[in-house]
Every structure is written in C-alpha cells, then in structure tokens.
Amino acid sequence: MSILITDPQDPRVADYLQLTDMALRTRTEPAHGLYLAESAKVIRRALAAGHRPRSLLLAPRWLDELADLVALMAEHNVPVYVADHPVIEALTGFHLHRGAIASMHRPEPVALHDVLHPARRVVVLEDIVDHTNVGAVFRSVAGLGMDAVLVTPRCADPLYRRSVRVSMGTVFQVPWTRTGPWPAAVADLQAAGFTVAALALDQDAVTLEELAARPTERLALVLGAEGDGLARQTVAAADLVVRIPMSGGVDSLNVAAAGAVAAWALRTGR
C-alpha cells in the first residue's frame, strides 16, 4: 500500500528534505547514517548488494512500471511514498526524472585489510572532491577489470547521490573503503605488498605502456585531485610515477578519463 504525500514538509519524508551529504551521513537514526539511491536500476543494485532500504519515494506514473520494486518494499514493511513531481522537487531540491529514489541505510565501513586482501589492482582517489568524477571512476573500475577503490579522508563520498547515480550503482559492487591519514597510508599499501604508482606529470615518470609491459603482482594506482593533481608528498612516497603519453598540446586528461585509460591498460587478465 503506497502512502500519498502532498506536503513537502511532511515529517514522514524528512529523509529526502534537501539534505546535504554531511547531514545524511550524520543522521542519528540509523546510527551510521543514510544515503539516497536514485533510479530503479541503482536501487535494485543497492538491494542486490545487501543494502537495507528505509523508504521509497516515486511519482504516481511509475507505480505500475515499478510494481515489482514496490511489492518488494511492501514485503519488508518498507514504506512507499507517492507524490506528484512538484511536491518531490520542492522536497528534494531537484527534478526526479529517473522514476524513483530510495532512502537507504548506510552499510558498515569495510576494514582496509578486507578490501586489500583479495585485490591485485587497486585505484586510490586522493582528495577528489567532484562527485561526478568519483562516480565515473567507480564505473570504470567495475567495468575495466580493477579490483577495488580506496578513497582518502578528504575525498568526496562515493555514496553521495550524484556519485551513486553517475556510477550507475557500481559503487555497491566495487569493494571500497577510506584510507587512514594520507599520504602516510601509502606505507600501509606497501606493507600489504602493493607497488604504489602515482599518476602524475614528472620528468622521471614511466609511460603507462611501460608499466603495463612489466606488470607487478599487486599494484595501487593513485589518482590526484582535479586541477592540482597529486600532492608532492604522495609522489615522493610512491614506488614509481607513471604518465599517460599525450599529444596535440594537451598535457593531461580529466581524472575520470585518466582513470579509465589506466584501468584498461593495467587490468588483470590482459
């Protein structure tokens, strides 16, 4: 049974009330916060990964098309809220054009060791603050044969709504966690047997082709923030520096594009 919402200030849908990323992550109920999953595909991927829904919100026209998802929520006593688009837009602050959005319980953080132990190829995101780039990197990692993602303490949240949407829900299938203090955590990767490669413009850098031609057993590729790139301390702590050869007077790619190129070149089983 769906519940009609006509007032964007209705407390039953407060989870969707234009909450910032920080506000969602620090909600006291549940203790570990919430995140928003937008679109039926993304919601289904979250459920398939074992994430627990808190509620579902959709426009009336999607009730029939998403009947299976609505029924699944009902089976687990998860409220399904229905509201017209103007109400949803006033509530969330954006136009919901992908059918549905769900408030989800944020999963427990994964220990660094548990992410690294089965992995051979890891991408590290250093202080990347653009949520679109974070989501795009996760999608590349999932599709191009990398094993896991690490994000530094100041990196944008992979479970922010825009990151999740751009990743097409692959953020739920790719193992990931945050590192400890960075770049000190480079040593944690090296202690776990990873060769740490910093993707940066450096006169001593090897090319991506050279690195791919002599692959290491375990490799952690570090991608830097938009604009400034990697911190000098990170480059100094890495085992090697790698660059993507460029032409046409272009010195570098957008971080998400660079991550996709590198993931393809360094994928396991190539």
C-alpha positions as CSV (number, residue, x, y, z in Angstrom):
1,M,0.0,0.0,0.0
2,S,1.5,3.3,-1.1
3,I,1.3,6.5,1.0
4,L,0.3,9.7,-0.7
5,I,2.4,12.8,0.2
6,T,1.1,16.2,-0.6
7,D,3.2,18.4,1.7
8,P,7.0,18.6,1.1
9,Q,7.3,19.4,4.9
10,D,5.6,16.1,5.8
11,P,7.9,14.6,8.5
12,R,7.5,11.1,7.1
13,V,9.6,12.1,4.1
14,A,12.2,14.1,6.0
15,D,15.0,11.8,4.7
16,Y,14.6,13.5,1.3
17,L,14.3,17.1,2.5
18,Q,17.2,18.7,0.6
19,L,19.7,17.1,3.0
20,T,23.3,17.8,2.3
21,D,25.8,14.9,2.1
22,M,27.1,15.6,5.6
23,A,23.5,15.8,7.0
24,L,22.7,12.4,5.6
25,R,25.9,10.8,6.9
26,T,25.4,12.1,10.4
27,R,21.8,11.3,10.9
28,T,21.5,9.8,14.3
29,E,18.9,7.3,13.2
30,P,20.1,4.9,11.9
31,A,23.4,5.3,13.8
32,H,25.6,5.0,10.7
33,G,23.6,7.5,8.5
34,L,21.7,7.3,5.3
35,Y,22.3,7.7,1.6
36,L,20.0,8.3,-1.4
37,A,19.8,5.9,-4.3
38,E,18.2,7.5,-7.4
39,S,16.6,5.4,-10.2
40,A,15.2,1.9,-10.3
41,K,18.4,0.4,-11.6
42,V,20.5,1.9,-8.9
43,I,18.0,0.9,-6.2
44,R,18.0,-2.6,-7.4
45,R,21.7,-2.8,-7.4
46,A,21.8,-1.5,-3.9
47,L,19.3,-4.2,-2.8
48,A,21.3,-6.9,-4.6
49,A,24.4,-5.8,-2.7
50,G,22.5,-6.4,0.6
51,H,21.9,-2.8,1.5
52,R,18.7,-2.1,3.5
53,P,16.1,0.3,2.3
54,R,14.5,2.8,4.7
55,S,11.8,4.1,2.4
56,L,10.9,4.6,-1.3
57,L,9.6,7.7,-3.0
58,L,8.2,7.9,-6.5
59,A,5.8,9.8,-8.7
60,P,2.4,8.2,-9.4
61,R,3.1,7.4,-13.1
62,W,5.8,5.0,-12.0
63,L,3.7,2.8,-9.7
64,D,2.8,0.3,-12.5
65,E,6.2,0.3,-14.2
66,L,8.0,-0.3,-10.9
67,A,5.3,-2.6,-9.4
68,D,7.9,-5.3,-8.6
69,L,10.0,-2.9,-6.7
70,V,7.0,-1.5,-4.8
71,A,5.9,-5.1,-3.9
72,L,9.4,-5.9,-2.7
73,M,9.4,-2.9,-0.4
74,A,5.9,-3.9,0.9
75,E,7.2,-7.4,1.7
76,H,9.8,-6.0,4.0
77,N,7.5,-3.4,5.6
78,V,9.3,-0.5,4.0
79,P,7.1,2.5,3.4
80,V,6.4,3.5,-0.2
81,Y,5.6,7.2,-0.6
82,V,4.0,8.7,-3.7
83,A,4.0,12.3,-4.6
84,D,3.5,14.5,-7.7
85,H,6.6,15.9,-9.3
86,P,6.1,19.4,-8.0
87,V,6.0,18.1,-4.4
88,I,9.0,15.8,-5.0
89,E,11.0,18.7,-6.5
90,A,10.1,21.0,-3.6
91,L,11.1,18.2,-1.2
92,T,14.4,17.1,-2.7
93,G,15.5,20.3,-4.5
94,F,15.9,18.6,-7.8
95,H,13.8,17.2,-10.6
96,L,13.4,13.4,-10.2
97,H,13.4,12.1,-13.8
98,R,14.6,8.6,-13.1
99,G,11.4,7.1,-11.7
100,A,12.2,6.6,-8.0
101,I,14.5,7.5,-5.2
102,A,15.1,5.5,-2.0
103,S,16.5,6.3,1.4
104,M,18.9,3.6,2.3
105,H,20.7,2.6,5.4
106,R,24.4,3.3,5.0
107,P,26.4,0.0,5.3
108,E,29.1,-0.6,7.9
109,P,32.5,0.6,6.8
110,V,34.8,-2.1,5.5
111,A,38.3,-2.6,7.1
112,L,41.2,-1.7,4.9
113,H,42.7,-5.2,5.2
114,D,39.4,-6.8,4.0
115,V,39.4,-4.6,0.9
116,L,43.1,-5.2,0.1
117,H,43.5,-8.9,0.9
118,P,41.8,-10.3,-2.3
119,A,42.8,-7.4,-4.6
120,R,45.6,-7.3,-7.2
121,R,44.7,-3.9,-8.8
122,V,43.5,-1.0,-6.6
123,V,42.7,2.6,-7.5
124,V,43.3,5.2,-4.9
125,L,41.4,8.6,-5.1
126,E,43.4,11.3,-3.5
127,D,41.2,14.3,-2.3
128,I,38.9,14.2,-5.4
129,V,36.1,16.5,-4.5
130,D,33.9,16.3,-7.6
131,H,31.2,13.7,-7.0
132,T,30.7,13.1,-10.7
133,N,34.4,12.2,-11.2
134,V,34.2,9.9,-8.2
135,G,31.2,8.0,-9.6
136,A,32.8,7.8,-13.1
137,V,36.0,6.3,-11.7
138,F,33.9,3.6,-9.8
139,R,32.1,2.8,-13.1
140,S,35.4,2.4,-14.9
141,V,36.9,0.3,-12.1
142,A,33.8,-2.0,-12.2
143,G,33.8,-2.3,-16.0
144,L,37.5,-2.5,-16.8
145,G,38.8,-5.2,-14.5
146,M,40.2,-3.3,-11.5
147,D,39.5,-4.9,-8.1
148,A,38.9,-2.1,-5.5
149,V,38.9,1.6,-4.7
150,L,40.4,3.4,-1.8
151,V,39.4,7.0,-1.0
152,T,41.5,9.3,1.1
153,P,40.0,11.1,4.1
154,R,39.3,14.3,2.2
155,C,37.9,12.6,-0.9
156,A,34.2,13.1,-1.8
157,D,31.8,10.5,-0.5
158,P,31.2,7.6,-3.0
159,L,27.7,7.2,-1.6
160,Y,26.7,10.8,-2.3
161,R,23.6,10.8,-4.5
162,R,25.4,12.2,-7.6
163,S,28.3,9.8,-7.2
164,V,26.0,6.8,-6.9
165,R,24.0,7.9,-9.9
166,V,27.0,8.5,-12.2
167,S,28.5,5.2,-11.1
168,M,25.2,3.5,-12.2
169,G,25.2,1.8,-8.9
170,T,28.6,0.1,-9.4
171,V,29.7,1.7,-6.2
172,F,27.7,-1.0,-4.5
173,Q,29.6,-3.8,-6.2
174,V,33.2,-2.5,-6.1
175,P,34.9,-3.1,-2.7
176,W,36.0,0.2,-1.3
177,T,36.9,2.0,2.0
178,R,38.7,5.1,3.2
179,T,42.4,5.1,4.0
180,G,43.9,6.3,7.2
181,P,45.8,9.7,7.2
182,W,47.1,10.4,3.8
183,P,49.8,10.2,2.4
184,A,51.1,8.3,5.4
185,A,48.8,5.4,4.4
186,V,50.9,4.9,1.3
187,A,53.1,2.8,3.7
188,D,50.0,0.6,4.5
189,L,49.7,-0.3,0.8
190,Q,53.4,-1.0,0.5
191,A,53.3,-3.2,3.7
192,A,50.5,-5.1,2.1
193,G,52.6,-5.9,-0.9
194,F,51.4,-3.3,-3.3
195,T,53.6,-1.4,-5.7
196,V,52.3,2.2,-5.4
197,A,52.2,4.1,-8.8
198,A,51.4,7.8,-8.8
199,L,49.8,9.0,-11.9
200,A,51.4,12.4,-12.4
201,L,53.4,14.6,-14.7
202,D,57.0,14.1,-13.8
203,Q,60.2,14.1,-15.7
204,D,61.2,10.7,-14.2
205,A,57.8,9.1,-14.9
206,V,57.5,5.9,-16.9
207,T,54.8,5.7,-19.5
208,L,51.6,3.7,-19.0
209,E,52.7,1.4,-21.8
210,E,56.0,0.7,-20.0
211,L,54.2,-0.1,-16.7
212,A,51.7,-2.4,-18.4
213,A,54.5,-4.2,-20.2
214,R,56.1,-5.2,-16.9
215,P,53.1,-5.7,-14.6
216,T,53.6,-6.1,-10.9
217,E,51.8,-8.8,-8.9
218,R,49.9,-6.1,-6.9
219,L,49.5,-2.5,-8.0
220,A,47.9,0.5,-6.4
221,L,47.4,3.4,-8.9
222,V,46.9,6.8,-7.2
223,L,44.8,9.4,-9.0
224,G,45.0,13.1,-7.9
225,A,42.6,15.8,-7.3
226,E,41.2,17.9,-10.1
227,G,43.4,20.8,-11.0
228,D,46.4,20.4,-8.8
229,G,47.0,16.7,-9.2
230,L,48.7,14.6,-6.6
231,A,50.4,16.1,-3.6
232,R,54.2,16.3,-3.8
233,Q,54.4,14.1,-0.6
234,T,52.4,11.4,-2.3
235,V,54.6,11.4,-5.4
236,A,57.7,11.2,-3.2
237,A,56.2,8.3,-1.2
238,A,55.2,6.3,-4.2
239,D,57.3,3.5,-5.6
240,L,57.1,5.0,-9.1
241,V,55.5,7.7,-11.1
242,V,53.5,6.9,-14.3
243,R,52.1,9.2,-17.0
244,I,49.8,8.8,-20.0
245,P,51.6,10.0,-23.1
246,M,49.6,12.9,-24.7
247,S,49.7,14.8,-28.0
248,G,48.0,17.8,-29.5
249,G,49.4,20.2,-26.9
250,V,47.3,18.5,-24.2
251,D,49.3,17.7,-21.0
252,S,46.7,15.6,-19.1
253,L,43.2,14.2,-19.1
254,N,40.3,14.7,-16.7
255,V,40.8,12.5,-13.7
256,A,37.9,10.2,-14.5
257,A,39.1,9.8,-18.1
258,A,42.6,9.2,-17.0
259,G,41.4,6.5,-14.6
260,A,39.5,4.8,-17.3
261,V,42.5,4.7,-19.7
262,A,44.8,3.4,-16.9
263,A,42.3,0.8,-15.7
264,W,42.1,-0.6,-19.3
265,A,45.8,-0.7,-19.7
266,L,46.6,-2.2,-16.3
267,R,43.6,-4.6,-15.9
268,T,44.2,-8.1,-14.7
269,G,44.0,-10.9,-17.3
270,R,45.1,-8.7,-20.1
